[in-house]
Amino acid sequence: MAALSQQRCFHHATREAVARCLECRRYFCRECVTEHEDRLICASCLKKLTAGSQQRKQRLRLAVQAGQVLAGILVAWLFFYSLGRILLLIPTSFHDGTIWESADWER
């Protein structure tokens, strides 16, 4: 295996390599590597590492949205159930039309 000073960048053949990616084991110049969690890795490996966390965030977001939909349905059901119970408590004399008959209207 050749020394790091004799290696060339995987993406830029004219540039001298300054680091080796710990994930894919290729050599890269300064512009092609980045530090992630105290390690130097290339952009393609960084993309692979962060893709897993993006999927977890997306699954969590979908779970939260599903929970919000279920909570909304529950609140709507409770509202209409309570409204129905209140309407059932109204006495039948209110419904038979006697409330609308008034002495003021007959004059």
C-alpha positions in Angstrom: 0.0 0.0 0.0 1.4 3.4 -1.0 1.8 6.3 1.4 -0.9 8.9 1.6 1.4 11.5 0.1 1.6 9.4 -3.1 -2.1 9.0 -3.5 -4.4 11.1 -5.7 -8.0 12.2 -5.0 -10.6 9.8 -6.2 -12.6 12.6 -7.9 -9.8 14.9 -8.9 -6.9 13.0 -10.4 -4.6 16.1 -10.5 -4.9 16.8 -6.7 -3.0 15.2 -4.0 -5.0 13.2 -1.5 -5.0 14.4 2.1 -7.4 12.0 3.7 -8.9 8.5 3.4 -12.6 8.0 3.9 -13.1 5.6 6.8 -16.3 4.2 5.2 -15.3 3.4 1.6 -11.5 3.5 2.1 -10.9 5.8 -0.9 -8.5 8.7 -0.9 -9.7 12.3 -1.3 -8.5 15.9 -1.4 -9.6 18.6 1.1 -12.7 19.6 -0.9 -14.0 16.1 -1.2 -14.1 15.1 2.5 -16.0 16.5 5.5 -15.9 15.9 9.2 -18.9 14.0 10.6 -19.0 12.8 14.2 -15.3 13.4 14.6 -14.4 11.3 11.4 -13.4 12.4 7.9 -15.7 10.9 5.3 -16.6 11.5 1.7 -19.8 13.1 0.5 -21.3 9.8 -0.9 -20.7 8.0 2.4 -22.1 11.0 4.3 -25.3 10.8 2.2 -25.6 7.1 2.9 -25.2 7.7 6.7 -27.7 10.5 6.8 -30.3 8.7 4.6 -31.1 6.3 7.5 -31.8 9.2 9.9 -34.0 10.9 7.3 -36.1 7.8 6.9 -36.6 7.6 10.7 -37.7 11.3 10.8 -40.1 10.7 8.0 -41.6 7.6 9.7 -41.9 9.7 12.9 -43.6 12.5 11.0 -46.1 10.1 9.5 -46.9 8.6 12.9 -47.5 12.0 14.4 -49.8 13.0 11.5 -51.7 9.8 11.9 -52.1 10.5 15.6 -53.3 14.0 14.8 -56.0 12.7 12.4 -57.2 10.1 15.0 -57.3 12.8 17.7 -59.3 15.1 15.4 -61.8 12.3 14.6 -62.1 11.6 18.4 -62.7 15.2 19.2 -65.4 15.5 16.5 -67.1 12.3 17.6 -67.1 13.6 21.3 -68.6 16.9 20.2 -71.4 15.4 18.2 -72.1 12.8 20.8 -72.4 15.4 23.5 -74.6 17.6 21.2 -76.9 14.6 20.7 -77.1 13.9 24.4 -77.9 17.6 25.1 -80.7 17.5 22.5 -82.1 14.4 24.1 -82.4 16.2 27.4 -84.7 18.9 26.0 -88.3 18.2 27.2 -90.9 17.0 24.7 -93.1 20.0 25.6 -90.6 22.1 23.7 -91.2 20.1 20.5 -95.0 19.9 20.5 -95.3 23.5 19.4 -96.7 25.1 22.6 -93.7 27.3 23.0 -94.5 29.1 19.8 -98.1 29.8 20.8 -98.0 33.1 22.5 -100.7 35.5 23.7 -98.8 38.3 21.9 -99.2 36.7 18.5 -102.9 36.2 18.8 -103.7 39.8 19.2 
